[in-house]
């Protein structure tokens, strides 16, 4: 049953087609014709009266309709201008033999049978076919151009139309008219140039664009109802394959900006007040416009953009510049009737004379200087900025500018100083030259500095306690409070020996731990002060070293812990002040005194060790000499040593009596009885007359056996401010 119905339907369709063909051939006149378009494209054709003998008779009431009520289509009695009905347009000109029909943006629903004609006399059947298979037909694009610019756009078409006539039309309100035909002669100096390479596309060039060229353009091919090129007697129509909307913008200013390879450039475009909330855009050369979202940084390839709607400023930042970044840039604003833009010609030069990025370190609370280069040929303003998390260099805020100062430039070099360095100052800085133009500011950044921070050293005494204070950024302080009333920071803080989050790091304590695990170490995280404090008690010498305060892996702050050992802190009773004699000192004064004492002690230690070693060498050499030559004559050797002692004593007395020459001296005393082990060989070192120039004491002990001569020790006291004596003990065992 179904097959019978299908066969009847097919036979019915064939009957309609046959009837339609017969009607088209009645009396030898063409009563119907075919128009072919594509989905998304447009078509234009002429509805012609075939009997040209009565062309002098003027008829009104032209129409192109799908049905009798003409709900789909258009009809008019108006002549000499275009009449529109949504996507349909009709033009009845002075030529009374035909009128033109234009249908824009065809859709699949437009496919079907239509009629066109005159209400009084004639009509024709039109078969409108809308193809949906062509990929090159029905495209629509938007192009932007600027006054004085020359642009070229391409119109793609199917290969079967390579020898067809190509056309360029313009839709500019009233009327639709042809601009160029590929078969006509044309000059390179003309406004519109159509170049047909008879392949699968043709090009259209518009020279020296002005505001009059703003509008919609259509490129298409001339054809009849078939695929072959039409003959001279064929009824032809235009199938438009591409639509181009051309926007023409006005230029506010034109500026040349110079930047350098591997460096960065920052550009700010300021637009008129009335357009500050309008959408901004950026464009390079003839590429497509990039719209910029308001009040947030967006990135497109290497270009970072920010539209500040409150001030009407469009910011553009480009880093790691290469020669490929050179070109013409336009920062613009979209308006209701026009686009306004600023033309920027970016020139990229070699920057070999500028140093590569460098690292600088600063102690919190102190100052740091950054060296910057400025091109000498430019009259520019010194500039410094700091990278944010997106690696975009932003100007220093007005509240912080008072801490930044610039020195006078010399030979293209100036210095940027940052005073009272704080935790928030860590990061990457760029400095360079700022040039200001009307409505546009450019900054050529030439020097990159990585600024790292350190804390002042923390000094503690062996056996005592010390506090290590770690400041952190306030963004890590937001946290939660527990039921027992203790508030914890959102982020865990760490104190490590060695850089945190590296394989060699030793985690000392975390902010979310208590001191139960290690009662000698406790922690306090003050989220109001953004301060993480670690208290270490019962300090040992091995606790000294480099520690790191850290939050996650984004923040590491190094701190040096110095431990002063107890045997290096003992002072003599005559020099020690009682607690009642000492004035009260702050923790800062105590640290300063400790540092001074450490430096002074270290100096005396070096001097004592040096003098002790010299004495050691002299005494050992003397003993070896005497033992070697007087081994069998102990009494004679003892006499000679006594004589030597007497002579040395006289010489020492002579030197001591000379006020201008008061050196250290040594007296060596040997025992009178060889078996007397209690009578040591000793050497006395006389200190200078000025006690402050003296040394700590040292004692050197020796054995009589040659193999034991190296057993000597040097002892010194850090609590004394001068040296009283040095002694050498030499024990003699009986042979």
C-alpha positions as CSV (number, residue, x, y, z in Angstrom):
1,X,0.0,0.0,0.0
2,X,2.8,2.4,0.9
3,X,4.6,1.6,-2.4
4,X,1.5,2.5,-4.4
5,X,1.2,5.8,-2.6
6,X,4.9,6.7,-3.3
7,X,4.5,5.8,-7.0
8,X,1.4,8.0,-7.3
9,X,3.2,10.9,-5.6
10,X,6.2,10.6,-7.9
11,X,3.9,10.5,-11.0
12,X,2.1,13.6,-9.6
13,X,5.4,15.5,-9.3
14,X,6.4,14.6,-12.8
15,X,3.1,15.8,-14.2
16,X,3.6,19.2,-12.5
17,X,7.1,19.5,-13.9
18,X,5.9,18.7,-17.4
19,X,3.0,21.2,-17.2
20,X,5.5,23.9,-15.9
21,X,7.8,23.2,-18.9
22,X,5.0,23.4,-21.4
23,X,3.8,26.7,-20.0
24,X,7.3,28.1,-20.2
25,X,7.4,27.2,-24.0
26,X,4.0,28.5,-25.1
27,X,4.1,30.7,-28.2
28,X,7.9,30.6,-28.2
29,X,8.0,33.1,-25.4
30,X,10.0,32.6,-22.2
31,X,7.4,32.7,-19.5
32,X,9.6,31.3,-16.7
33,X,13.3,31.2,-15.7
34,X,15.5,29.8,-12.9
35,X,17.4,31.9,-10.3
36,X,20.1,30.1,-8.2
37,X,21.4,31.3,-4.9
38,X,22.9,29.8,-1.8
39,X,21.9,29.7,1.9
40,X,23.3,32.9,3.6
41,X,24.0,34.6,0.2
42,X,22.0,37.0,-1.9
43,X,20.7,37.1,-5.5
44,X,19.8,39.9,-8.0
45,X,17.9,39.4,-11.2
46,X,15.8,41.2,-13.8
47,X,12.1,40.5,-14.4
48,X,11.8,41.3,-18.2
49,X,8.8,41.8,-20.5
50,X,9.6,39.6,-23.5
51,X,7.6,41.7,-26.1
52,X,9.8,44.8,-26.4
53,X,7.5,46.4,-29.1
54,X,5.2,47.8,-26.4
55,X,8.1,49.0,-24.1
56,X,7.1,52.6,-24.6
57,X,3.9,52.0,-22.7
58,X,4.4,52.7,-19.0
59,X,2.8,50.2,-16.6
60,X,2.6,50.5,-12.8
61,X,2.1,47.9,-10.2
62,X,5.3,45.8,-10.4
63,X,5.6,42.7,-8.1
64,X,7.6,39.7,-7.1
65,X,5.5,37.3,-5.0
66,X,5.3,33.8,-3.9
67,X,1.5,33.6,-3.8
68,X,-1.5,35.8,-4.8
69,X,-1.7,37.8,-1.6
70,X,2.1,38.5,-1.8
71,X,2.7,37.9,1.8
72,X,6.1,36.6,0.8
73,X,7.7,39.0,-1.6
74,X,7.3,42.6,-2.6
75,X,5.1,44.8,-4.8
76,X,5.0,48.5,-5.4
77,X,3.8,51.2,-7.8
78,X,6.8,53.5,-6.9
79,X,9.3,54.2,-9.6
80,X,12.9,55.4,-9.8
81,X,13.9,54.3,-6.4
82,X,14.4,51.1,-4.4
83,X,11.5,49.9,-2.3
84,X,12.2,47.5,0.6
85,X,10.2,44.8,2.4
86,X,12.4,43.2,4.9
87,X,14.9,41.1,2.9
88,X,13.2,41.8,-0.5
89,X,13.9,44.9,-2.6
90,X,12.5,46.1,-5.9
91,X,13.6,48.8,-8.3
92,X,11.6,50.1,-11.2
93,X,13.8,52.3,-13.3
94,X,13.3,54.4,-16.4
95,X,13.8,51.3,-18.6
96,X,10.2,50.2,-19.0
97,X,11.1,46.8,-20.3
98,X,12.2,45.3,-16.9
99,X,12.6,45.9,-13.2
100,X,15.2,44.6,-10.7
101,X,14.6,42.3,-7.7
102,X,17.1,41.9,-4.9
103,X,16.8,39.2,-2.2
104,X,19.4,39.3,0.7
105,X,20.4,36.6,3.1
106,X,18.7,33.7,1.5
107,X,17.4,30.9,3.7
108,X,16.2,27.3,3.0
109,X,12.6,28.5,3.4
110,X,13.0,30.8,0.4
111,X,13.4,27.9,-2.0
112,X,10.3,27.6,-4.3
113,X,8.1,29.0,-7.1
114,X,7.5,32.7,-7.5
115,X,5.9,35.0,-10.1
116,X,7.0,38.5,-11.2
117,X,5.3,40.9,-13.6
118,X,3.0,43.8,-14.1
119,X,-0.5,43.8,-12.7
120,X,-2.1,45.0,-15.9
121,X,-0.4,43.0,-18.6
122,X,2.2,40.4,-18.1
123,X,3.9,38.0,-15.6
124,X,6.6,35.3,-15.5
125,X,7.2,32.3,-13.4
126,X,10.4,32.2,-11.4
127,X,11.9,29.1,-10.0
128,X,14.2,30.1,-7.0
129,X,16.7,27.4,-6.0
130,X,18.6,27.8,-2.7
131,X,21.6,25.5,-2.6
132,X,22.9,24.3,0.8
133,X,25.9,22.3,-0.2
134,X,28.4,25.0,-1.2
135,X,31.0,25.7,1.5
136,X,32.4,28.8,-0.3
137,X,29.0,30.5,-0.8
138,X,27.0,32.5,1.7
139,X,29.8,33.7,3.9
140,X,29.7,37.1,5.7
141,X,32.6,39.0,7.3
142,X,33.3,42.3,9.0
143,X,36.4,44.3,8.0
144,X,37.7,47.4,9.7
145,X,39.8,50.0,7.9
146,X,41.1,53.5,8.6
147,X,41.2,56.7,6.7
148,X,43.9,56.6,4.1
149,X,44.4,52.9,4.4
150,X,44.3,50.5,1.4
151,X,42.7,47.0,2.0
152,X,42.3,43.9,0.0
153,X,39.8,41.1,0.7
154,X,39.3,37.8,-1.1
155,X,36.0,36.3,-2.5
156,X,36.0,32.5,-2.7
157,X,34.0,30.8,-5.4
158,X,33.5,27.3,-6.8
159,X,35.9,26.1,-9.5
160,X,33.1,25.8,-12.0
161,X,32.8,29.6,-12.0
162,X,36.4,30.3,-12.8
163,X,35.6,31.7,-16.3
164,X,32.4,33.4,-15.3
165,X,32.1,37.2,-15.0
166,X,32.9,38.4,-11.5
167,X,31.1,41.4,-10.0
168,X,31.4,43.7,-7.0
169,X,28.2,45.5,-5.7
170,X,27.7,47.9,-2.9
171,X,24.7,48.0,-0.6
172,X,24.5,51.5,0.7
173,X,20.9,52.1,1.5
174,X,19.5,53.4,-1.8
175,X,20.3,52.0,-4.3
176,X,22.2,48.7,-4.8
177,X,24.6,49.3,-7.6
178,X,27.5,47.7,-9.3
179,X,31.0,48.9,-8.7
180,X,33.2,46.7,-10.8
181,X,33.0,43.9,-13.3
182,X,35.9,41.6,-14.0
183,X,35.5,41.9,-17.8
184,X,35.9,45.7,-17.8
185,X,39.2,47.5,-18.2
186,X,40.6,48.9,-15.0
187,X,43.6,50.9,-13.8
188,X,45.8,50.4,-10.7
189,X,45.1,54.0,-9.8
190,X,41.3,53.4,-9.5
191,X,39.5,53.4,-6.2
192,X,38.2,49.9,-6.6
193,X,40.2,47.1,-8.3
194,X,38.9,43.6,-9.0
195,X,41.6,41.0,-9.8
196,X,40.4,37.7,-11.2
197,X,43.0,35.0,-11.5
198,X,40.3,32.6,-12.8
199,X,40.9,30.0,-10.2
200,X,38.8,29.5,-7.1
201,X,38.7,33.1,-5.8
202,X,39.1,36.7,-6.9
203,X,40.4,39.7,-5.0
204,X,38.9,43.2,-4.4
205,X,41.1,46.1,-3.4
206,X,39.9,49.5,-2.1
207,X,42.5,52.3,-2.2
208,X,42.9,55.3,0.0
209,X,39.8,54.6,2.1
210,X,37.6,57.5,3.3
211,X,34.5,57.6,5.4
212,X,32.4,57.4,2.2
213,X,33.6,53.8,1.7
214,X,31.8,52.7,4.8
215,X,29.1,50.1,4.0
216,X,28.2,46.6,2.8
217,X,29.8,45.1,-0.2
218,X,28.8,42.0,-2.2
219,X,31.0,40.0,-4.5
220,X,29.4,37.4,-6.8
221,X,29.3,35.8,-10.2
222,X,27.0,36.3,-13.2
223,X,25.3,33.1,-14.3
224,X,22.1,31.7,-15.9
225,X,20.2,28.6,-14.9
226,X,23.1,26.3,-15.6
227,X,26.7,25.9,-14.5
228,X,28.3,26.9,-17.8
229,X,29.1,30.5,-18.7
230,X,25.9,32.2,-20.0
231,X,25.5,32.9,-23.7
232,X,24.6,36.4,-25.1
233,X,20.9,35.4,-25.4
234,X,20.7,33.8,-21.9
235,X,18.6,35.4,-19.1
236,X,21.3,35.9,-16.4
237,X,21.3,36.8,-12.8
238,X,23.9,37.5,-10.1
239,X,24.6,35.0,-7.4
240,X,26.3,36.8,-4.5
241,X,28.7,34.5,-2.7
242,X,30.2,36.8,0.0
243,X,29.1,39.8,2.0
244,X,31.7,42.2,3.5
245,X,30.7,44.8,6.1
246,X,33.4,47.6,6.0
247,X,33.8,49.9,9.0
248,X,35.9,53.0,8.6
249,X,37.4,54.6,11.7
250,X,38.8,58.0,12.4
251,X,42.3,58.5,13.7
252,X,42.8,60.6,16.8
253,X,46.6,60.6,16.8
254,X,49.7,58.9,15.4
255,X,52.8,58.1,17.5
256,X,56.0,56.2,17.0
257,X,57.2,54.1,19.9
258,X,60.7,52.5,20.2
259,X,61.3,49.4,22.2
260,X,64.1,46.8,22.4
261,X,64.5,43.0,21.7
262,X,63.9,40.8,24.7
263,X,62.6,43.8,26.7
264,X,59.1,45.0,27.3
265,X,56.8,48.0,26.4
266,X,53.9,49.5,28.1
267,X,51.4,51.7,26.3
268,X,48.4,53.7,27.7
269,X,45.7,55.2,25.4
270,X,43.4,57.7,26.9
271,X,40.1,58.4,25.1
272,X,37.6,61.3,25.3
273,X,35.6,61.4,28.5
274,X,32.3,60.7,26.7
275,X,33.6,57.3,25.4
276,X,35.3,56.0,28.6
277,X,32.6,53.4,29.1
278,X,32.5,52.3,25.4
279,X,34.1,49.1,24.4
280,X,37.8,49.4,23.5
281,X,39.8,47.3,21.0
282,X,43.3,46.7,19.8
283,X,44.5,45.8,16.3
284,X,47.8,45.0,14.8
285,X,48.3,45.8,11.1
286,X,45.3,44.5,9.1
287,X,44.4,41.7,11.5
288,X,41.0,41.4,13.1
289,X,40.1,43.7,16.0
290,X,40.5,42.3,19.5
291,X,37.8,43.5,21.8
292,X,38.9,44.2,25.4
293,X,36.8,43.4,28.4
294,X,36.4,46.1,30.9
295,X,38.2,46.3,34.3
296,X,40.2,43.0,33.9
297,X,43.4,42.0,32.2
298,X,43.0,39.8,29.2
299,X,45.7,38.1,27.1
300,X,45.8,37.5,23.4
301,X,49.1,35.8,22.3
302,X,51.8,38.1,23.7
303,X,49.6,41.2,24.1
304,X,48.0,41.9,27.5
305,X,45.2,44.5,27.6
306,X,43.2,46.2,30.3
307,X,40.2,48.6,29.8
308,X,39.8,50.9,32.8
309,X,36.2,52.1,32.3
310,X,36.4,54.7,35.1
311,X,39.2,56.6,33.5
312,X,38.8,55.8,29.8
313,X,42.3,54.4,29.6
314,X,43.2,51.3,27.6
315,X,46.5,49.7,28.8
316,X,48.6,47.5,26.6
317,X,51.7,45.5,27.8
318,X,53.9,43.4,25.6
319,X,56.9,41.5,27.0
320,X,59.8,39.4,25.5
321,X,59.7,41.5,22.4
322,X,61.0,40.2,19.1
323,X,61.4,41.6,15.6
324,X,58.0,40.0,14.7
325,X,56.3,42.3,17.2
326,X,57.2,45.3,15.1
327,X,54.4,46.9,13.1
328,X,51.4,49.2,13.3
329,X,49.1,48.9,16.3
330,X,45.8,50.7,16.8
331,X,44.1,51.1,20.1
332,X,40.5,52.3,19.6
333,X,37.0,52.8,21.0
334,X,33.8,51.7,19.4
335,X,31.1,54.5,19.0
336,X,27.6,54.5,17.7
337,X,28.5,56.0,14.3
338,X,32.2,55.6,14.0
339,X,35.4,54.0,15.5
340,X,38.0,56.3,17.0
341,X,41.6,55.0,17.2
342,X,45.2,56.0,17.9
343,X,47.9,54.7,15.5
344,X,51.0,53.4,17.1
345,X,54.0,52.6,15.0
346,X,56.1,50.2,17.1
347,X,59.8,50.0,16.2
348,X,61.9,47.2,17.7
349,X,65.6,47.9,18.0
350,X,68.6,45.9,19.2
351,X,69.1,46.1,23.0
352,X,72.6,44.6,23.3
353,X,73.9,47.7,25.2
354,X,71.3,47.0,28.0
355,X,72.2,44.4,30.6
356,X,70.2,41.2,31.0
357,X,68.0,40.7,34.1
358,X,69.8,40.9,37.4
359,X,69.1,39.9,41.0
360,X,69.2,42.2,44.0
361,X,68.8,41.4,47.6
362,X,67.5,43.8,50.4
363,X,67.3,43.5,54.1
364,X,63.8,44.3,55.5
365,X,63.7,47.8,56.9
366,X,66.7,49.0,55.0
367,X,67.1,50.5,51.5
368,X,68.1,49.0,48.1
369,X,69.2,50.6,44.8
370,X,68.4,49.4,41.3
371,X,70.5,50.4,38.3
372,X,68.5,51.4,35.2
373,X,69.3,52.4,31.6
374,X,67.6,55.2,29.7
375,X,68.1,55.9,26.0
376,X,70.1,59.2,25.8
377,X,68.5,60.3,22.6
378,X,65.0,60.5,24.2
379,X,63.7,63.3,26.4
380,X,62.0,61.0,28.7
381,X,60.8,60.6,32.3
382,X,62.3,57.9,34.6
383,X,60.0,55.1,35.2
384,X,59.8,52.0,37.5
385,X,57.0,49.4,37.7
386,X,56.5,46.0,39.4
387,X,55.1,42.8,37.8
388,X,51.9,41.4,39.2
389,X,50.9,37.7,39.3
390,X,50.1,37.7,35.6
391,X,53.7,39.1,34.9
392,X,52.3,42.4,33.8
393,X,54.3,45.4,34.9
394,X,52.1,47.9,36.7
395,X,52.9,51.4,37.9
396,X,53.7,51.9,41.6
397,X,50.7,53.0,43.6
398,X,50.5,56.6,44.7
399,X,50.6,55.5,48.4
400,X,54.0,53.8,47.8
401,X,55.6,56.3,45.5
402,X,57.1,58.3,48.4
403,X,59.5,55.4,49.1
404,X,60.8,55.4,45.5
405,X,63.4,57.9,44.4
406,X,65.4,58.5,41.3
407,X,69.0,59.8,41.1
408,X,70.2,62.1,38.3
409,X,71.0,60.1,35.1
410,X,74.6,60.0,34.0
411,X,75.6,58.7,30.6
412,X,72.2,57.1,30.2
413,X,72.2,55.4,33.6
414,X,70.1,56.3,36.6
415,X,69.4,54.7,40.0
416,X,66.0,53.8,41.5
417,X,66.1,53.6,45.3
418,X,63.5,51.9,47.5
419,X,63.6,52.9,51.2
420,X,62.3,51.1,54.2
421,X,62.0,47.9,52.3
422,X,59.0,45.7,53.5
423,X,57.7,42.3,52.7
424,X,55.4,43.5,49.9
425,X,58.4,44.9,48.0
426,X,59.7,41.5,47.0
427,X,59.2,40.7,43.3
428,X,60.2,41.6,39.8
429,X,60.8,45.3,38.8
430,X,61.2,46.9,35.4
431,X,62.6,50.4,34.9
432,X,63.0,52.4,31.8
433,X,62.0,55.6,29.9
434,X,58.5,57.1,29.8
435,X,57.4,59.3,26.9
436,X,54.2,61.3,27.0
437,X,52.2,62.3,24.0
438,X,48.8,63.8,23.6
439,X,46.3,61.1,24.7
440,X,49.1,58.4,24.7
441,X,51.9,57.5,27.0
442,X,54.5,54.9,26.2
443,X,57.1,53.3,28.4
444,X,60.1,51.5,27.0
445,X,61.3,49.1,29.7
446,X,65.0,48.2,29.6
447,X,66.0,46.7,32.9
448,X,64.6,43.8,34.8
449,X,65.4,43.3,38.5
450,X,64.5,40.3,40.7
451,X,64.3,41.7,44.2
452,X,64.6,39.2,47.0
453,X,64.3,39.9,50.8
454,X,66.2,38.7,53.8
455,X,65.7,39.3,57.5
456,X,68.4,40.8,59.8
457,X,70.4,38.0,61.5
458,X,69.0,36.7,64.8
459,X,71.7,36.2,67.5
460,X,71.3,34.0,70.5
461,X,73.5,32.6,73.3
462,X,74.1,29.0,73.9
463,X,71.7,27.6,76.4
464,X,69.4,30.6,76.2
465,X,66.2,31.1,74.0
466,X,65.6,33.1,70.9
467,X,62.6,34.2,68.8
468,X,62.5,34.0,65.0
469,X,59.9,36.4,63.6
470,X,58.5,35.7,60.1
471,X,56.3,38.3,58.5
472,X,54.0,37.2,55.7
473,X,51.6,38.8,53.2
474,X,48.1,39.7,54.5
475,X,46.5,37.5,51.8
476,X,47.7,34.5,53.7
477,X,46.2,35.7,57.0
478,X,42.5,35.0,56.4
479,X,41.5,32.0,58.4
480,X,39.0,30.2,60.7
481,X,38.4,30.1,64.4
482,X,38.0,26.9,66.4
483,X,35.5,26.2,69.1
484,X,38.0,26.8,71.9
485,X,38.5,30.3,70.6
486,X,41.8,29.8,68.8
487,X,42.0,31.3,65.3
488,X,44.1,29.6,62.7
489,X,45.4,31.1,59.5
490,X,44.0,29.8,56.3
491,X,47.5,29.0,55.0
492,X,50.0,26.9,56.9
493,X,53.3,28.6,57.7
494,X,56.6,26.8,57.9
495,X,60.0,27.3,59.5
496,X,62.7,25.2,57.9
497,X,66.4,24.7,58.2
498,X,67.3,25.0,54.5
499,X,64.9,26.3,51.9
500,X,61.5,25.0,52.5
501,X,59.9,22.5,50.0
502,X,63.3,21.4,48.7
503,X,64.7,17.9,49.2
504,X,67.4,19.0,51.7
505,X,65.1,21.1,53.8
506,X,64.4,20.1,57.4
507,X,61.0,21.3,58.7
508,X,61.5,22.7,62.2
509,X,57.8,23.5,62.9
510,X,54.5,24.4,61.3
511,X,51.9,27.0,62.3
512,X,49.3,24.3,62.8
513,X,51.5,22.3,65.3
514,X,51.9,22.7,69.0
515,X,55.1,22.3,71.0
516,X,54.2,18.9,72.3
517,X,56.4,17.2,69.7
518,X,59.4,19.3,70.6
519,X,59.0,21.1,73.9
520,X,62.0,23.2,73.1
521,X,60.2,24.9,70.1
522,X,56.9,26.7,70.1
523,X,55.0,28.7,67.5
524,X,52.5,31.6,67.4
525,X,50.7,32.8,64.3
526,X,49.3,36.3,64.8
527,X,46.9,36.9,61.8
528,X,46.3,40.5,62.8
529,X,49.9,41.5,62.6
530,X,50.6,38.9,59.8
531,X,53.5,37.6,61.9
532,X,54.6,34.0,62.4
533,X,56.8,33.7,65.5
534,X,58.9,30.7,66.5
535,X,60.5,30.5,69.9
536,X,63.5,28.2,70.3
537,X,64.9,27.4,73.8
538,X,68.0,25.7,75.2
539,X,70.0,26.7,72.2
540,X,72.9,24.6,71.1
541,X,75.8,25.4,68.8
542,X,74.4,23.1,66.1
543,X,71.2,25.2,66.0
544,X,73.1,27.9,64.1
545,X,72.6,28.2,60.4
546,X,70.2,29.5,57.7
547,X,66.5,29.2,58.3
548,X,63.6,29.9,55.9
549,X,60.1,31.2,56.7
550,X,57.6,29.9,54.1
551,X,54.0,29.9,53.0
552,X,53.2,27.1,50.5
553,X,55.8,27.3,47.8
554,X,55.2,30.9,46.8
555,X,57.0,32.6,49.6
556,X,60.4,31.9,51.2
557,X,62.2,34.3,53.5
558,X,65.8,33.5,54.6
559,X,67.0,34.3,58.2
560,X,70.5,33.7,59.6
561,X,70.6,32.4,63.2
562,X,74.0,33.0,65.0
563,X,74.8,31.2,68.2
564,X,77.4,32.6,70.7
565,X,79.0,29.7,72.7
566,X,79.3,30.0,76.5
567,X,83.1,29.6,76.6
568,X,83.2,32.6,74.2
569,X,81.2,34.8,76.6
570,X,83.0,34.5,79.9
571,X,84.4,37.8,81.2
572,X,86.8,38.6,84.0
573,X,85.5,39.7,87.3
574,X,87.3,43.0,87.0
575,X,85.6,43.8,83.7
576,X,82.1,42.4,84.5
577,X,79.5,44.9,85.6
578,X,77.0,44.1,88.3
579,X,73.3,44.2,87.4
580,X,73.0,47.3,89.5
581,X,75.7,49.1,87.5
582,X,74.2,48.2,84.1
583,X,71.6,50.5,82.6
584,X,68.4,48.9,81.4
585,X,68.7,47.9,77.7
586,X,66.1,47.0,75.2
587,X,66.2,43.8,73.2
588,X,67.6,45.9,70.3
589,X,70.4,47.3,72.5
590,X,71.2,43.8,73.7
591,X,71.5,42.5,70.1
592,X,73.7,45.4,69.2
593,X,75.9,44.9,72.2
594,X,76.1,41.2,71.5
595,X,77.2,41.8,67.9
596,X,79.9,44.3,69.0
597,X,81.1,41.9,71.7
598,X,81.2,39.1,69.1
599,X,83.2,41.1,66.6
600,X,85.6,42.3,69.4
601,X,86.0,38.7,70.7
602,X,86.6,37.4,67.2
603,X,89.4,40.0,66.6
604,X,91.2,39.1,69.8
605,X,90.8,35.3,69.1
606,X,92.6,35.8,65.8
607,X,95.5,37.8,67.4
608,X,95.9,35.3,70.2
609,X,96.0,32.3,67.9
610,X,98.6,34.0,65.7
611,X,100.9,35.0,68.6
612,X,100.5,31.6,70.2
613,X,101.5,29.8,67.0
614,X,104.5,32.0,66.6
615,X,105.6,31.3,70.1
616,X,105.0,27.6,69.6
617,X,107.2,27.5,66.6
618,X,110.1,29.4,68.3
619,X,110.0,27.4,71.4
620,X,109.8,24.0,69.6
621,X,112.7,25.0,67.4
622,X,114.8,26.1,70.4
623,X,114.1,22.9,72.4
624,X,114.9,20.7,69.4
625,X,118.2,22.5,68.8
626,X,119.3,22.1,72.4
627,X,118.2,18.5,72.8
628,X,120.1,17.5,69.6
629,X,123.4,19.1,70.5
630,X,123.5,18.7,74.3
631,X,121.9,15.2,74.8
632,X,125.0,13.9,76.6
633,X,125.9,17.0,78.6
634,X,122.8,18.0,80.6
635,X,124.6,20.2,83.1
636,X,126.4,22.1,80.3
637,X,123.2,22.4,78.4
638,X,121.4,23.7,81.5
639,X,124.1,26.3,82.0
640,X,123.8,27.5,78.5
641,X,120.1,27.7,78.8
642,X,120.5,29.7,82.0
643,X,123.0,32.0,80.3
644,X,120.6,32.4,77.4
645,X,117.8,33.1,79.9
646,X,119.9,35.7,81.6
647,X,120.8,37.4,78.3
648,X,117.2,37.3,77.1
649,X,116.1,38.8,80.4
650,X,118.5,41.7,80.0
651,X,117.5,42.2,76.4
652,X,113.8,42.1,77.5
653,X,114.6,44.6,80.3
654,X,116.3,46.9,77.8
655,X,113.3,46.8,75.4
656,X,110.9,47.3,78.3
657,X,112.8,50.4,79.3
658,X,112.5,51.9,75.8
659,X,109.1,53.7,75.7
660,X,109.0,53.8,71.9
661,X,109.6,50.1,71.5
662,X,107.5,47.9,73.8
663,X,107.0,44.7,71.9
664,X,105.7,41.4,73.2
665,X,108.6,39.2,74.6
666,X,109.2,35.7,75.8
667,X,111.4,34.3,78.6
668,X,112.2,30.6,78.5
669,X,113.1,29.0,81.9
670,X,114.5,25.5,82.1
671,X,114.5,23.4,85.3
672,X,117.8,23.3,87.3
673,X,117.5,19.6,88.0
674,X,116.9,17.3,85.2
675,X,114.8,15.0,87.3
676,X,112.7,17.8,88.6
677,X,109.5,17.4,86.7
678,X,107.8,20.1,88.8
679,X,110.1,22.8,87.6
680,X,108.7,23.7,84.1
681,X,110.2,25.3,81.2
682,X,108.2,28.5,80.7
683,X,107.9,31.5,78.5
684,X,106.4,34.8,79.6
685,X,104.8,37.1,77.0
686,X,104.8,40.8,78.0
687,X,101.9,42.8,76.7
688,X,102.2,46.4,75.5
689,X,101.8,49.2,78.0
690,X,98.4,50.1,76.6
691,X,96.0,47.3,77.9
692,X,93.5,47.8,75.1
693,X,96.2,46.7,72.7
694,X,96.9,43.5,74.6
695,X,95.9,39.9,74.0
696,X,94.3,37.0,75.8
697,X,96.7,34.5,77.4
698,X,97.8,31.3,75.9
699,X,99.6,28.3,77.4
700,X,101.6,25.7,75.5
701,X,102.7,22.4,77.0
702,X,105.3,20.0,75.6
703,X,106.7,16.5,76.4
704,X,110.4,15.6,76.4
705,X,109.9,12.9,73.8
706,X,110.4,14.0,70.2
707,X,107.4,12.1,69.0
708,X,105.2,14.0,71.4
709,X,106.4,17.5,70.6
710,X,103.3,18.2,68.6
711,X,101.1,17.8,71.7
712,X,100.4,21.4,72.4
713,X,97.3,23.4,73.2
714,X,96.3,27.0,73.1
715,X,93.8,28.3,75.6
716,X,92.3,31.8,75.7
717,X,89.6,33.7,77.5
718,X,87.2,35.9,75.7
719,X,86.3,37.8,78.8
720,X,89.7,39.4,79.2
721,X,90.5,42.5,77.2
722,X,94.3,42.0,77.3
723,X,96.9,39.2,77.6
724,X,98.7,38.8,81.0
725,X,101.2,36.0,80.2
726,X,101.9,33.0,78.1
727,X,103.7,29.9,79.5
728,X,105.3,26.9,77.9
729,X,105.6,23.8,80.2
730,X,108.2,21.2,79.3
731,X,108.3,18.0,81.4
732,X,111.7,16.1,81.4
733,X,111.7,12.5,82.2
734,X,114.9,10.8,83.5
735,X,116.8,8.9,80.8
